[in-house]
């Protein structure tokens, strides 16, 4: 199974799943990725990526946004049924890492 997770309306993450193994994607209808009981809200002009941040075999989300903050959302579910419950700003020595916004 393949899929595509994209920021939607610059605020939320939406997942489109491709259940076929053909060369041309055949995506199912988009589903909002949940953060607890609400859609995962990333902030304006977000730049999310999916990676196994903590080496537990589950795909987590790392996302920067227009304010320059970088957020980590750890997946507490499975890769097929992810479950996120809040995010934390990524820090170095107790100080949030902030990228340039200009």
Secondary structure, 3 states (H helix, E strand, C coil): CEEEEEEECCCEEEEEEECCCCCCCCECCCEECEECCEECECCCCCEEEEECCCCCCCCEEEEECCCCEEEEECECCCCCCCCECCCEECEECCEECECCCC
